[in-house]
Amino acid sequence: MKIIKIVLILLLSSLIIIQFFGIKKNQSSGDQPNHISKQFNVSAEVETILKTSCYDCHSNNTVYPWYSSIQPVAWWLQGHVNEGREELNFDEFATYNPRRQFKKMEETEEMLLEGEMPLSSYIIIHSDAVLSASQKETITNWTKSIRQEIKTKSPGSGFSEEDNED
């Protein structure tokens, strides 16, 4: 019984101590000069969908829930945000080369249609991020238009569904 008490005290102490090791939050203010809208048309409807369902993990400005200040939950959340931004960051999209832009729009469409995005762990808490069929169609049409625009701007680049590099 004494061992259990010691283990519980150590566990509680550890939980208290890790609260002092916070995360660097992904929050920026002001204009994002490399935002996708600086290079491609982003309608108000698309922007609203992206803001509601995508930007927390795929931009330079995450809106953090209250529990993001509690460790180890904050580390787990930040891991998702970092991974999401690494894969696709709409605030840095204009810095991507055309081949990567094309590929990222292709992947966005694919992940939406396969139901992989937004993450199920995200929509548990953010039920407003669940995309309707019409919202998915709106985003899918938008990604197709961007891919077509990239092809048009870069003729002879050989963009195809099978031959893209990240």
N, C-alpha and C positions, 0 to 999 in steps of 0.2 A: 504494500500500500504506500509505503514511503517513496518508493521508486516512481510510482505513478504521480504522486504529488510533485516530486522534483521535475519530472518530465513536463507536467502541466505548467509549472512555474517558468521553466526554460522556454517553453513554447510561447507563453503569454509575453514574456520578456522580449523574445525575438520579434513577435508581432509589433510590440511597442517600439522597439529600436528601428525596425525597417521603415516606420512612418517618417523618419527623419531623412530618408533617401528618396526624394521626390524625382519627378521626371521634368525634362525640359519640354514644355508644352509647345505644340505646333500652332502658334498663333501669330499672325502678322496683320498689320493694318495698312491701309492705304492702297494705292493702285498697284496692281500686279502687271508689270510691263510685258511679261512673257505669257500672259493668260491666253488660252486658246482663242478667245474672242478678239484678240489683237490681230490674228491672222485669218480666222475663218468666221463665217456668220454663225452666231449663236442666238437663236430667237429667244424671246422672253419665255416662251413655253419650255424650251429645252433648258434654259438657264434655271428655271424654277425646279425642274425635275432633277437636274444635276445638284443644285443646292440642297434639296431635300434628301436625296438618296445617295449622293456620291462624294460631295466635297469634304465631309468629315475625314475621310481616308485618302482622298485623291486631290488635295489642294494644300496650300500653305496656311490654311486657317481652319482648325478643327474646333468645333463647339463641344466642349467637354462636359459630360454629365457630372453631377455632384459626387458620385462615387469614384471619380477619376483621381481623387486626392487620397484614396485609401490604398495602401500597399498590401498585397502584391497585385491587386486589380489594376492599378495605374500602369504598372510595368507591362501587364498583359495587353491593355488597351493601346499603350504606346507602341508596342511591338506590331500590332495590327496597323496602326496609322503609319509607322515607318515603312512597313512592307507595302502598304497600299500606295504611298507616295513614290516608292522606288519603282513600282510597276507602272504607274501612270499618275502624273501630276498635272492637272489641268492648268495650274498656275505657271508651269514651266514648259508647257506644250510647244510654244513657239521656238524653244531652244532645241527641240528634237530635229534630227535630220528628216527629210521627207520620207525616207524608207521606214524609219521608226514611227513617224506619225501615222503612216498608212497602216502599219502593223498594229499599232495601239487602237486605232479605230476598228480594225477588223476584229481584234480580241474583245473589244468592248461589246460589239454586236454579238459575238459568239457567246460570251459569258452571260449576257442578258437573256438570250434565247434559250440557253441551257439552264437558266435559273441559278447560276453561281454567284451572281451579284444582284443586289447587295447581299452581303454575307448573312446567313440565317442567324448567326449570333448577334448581328447588328439590328436586324429587324425585330428581334424579340423585344428589345427596349424601344426601338424607333419604328413603331408600327406605321407611321406616316411615310416611311421610306419604301414600303412595299409598292412595287410598280404594277399598275393595271396593264391589261393587254394593250390599250391605246397608248399609254405612256411608253411601253416597250417599243411599240411600232413607231412612235415619234422619234425616239432615240435611235432606233435602227435606221430609219430613213435619213436622219441627220448624219449618222456615221457613214452611210453609203454616199451621201452628197459630199462629205469631206474627202472621202477616198477618191471619188470621181474628180474633185477639184485638184487633189494632189497629182493624180494621173495627168490631168490637163496641163498643170503647171510644169510637169516634168516629163515631157514626151520622150519616148525612147528609153525610159528608165527601166522598162520591163517589169512593172508592178504586176504581180499576179497573186492569186490566192495561195499558191503553193510556195512561191519563191520570195520570201521576205525575211530579212534579218532584223533582229532587235536593235 
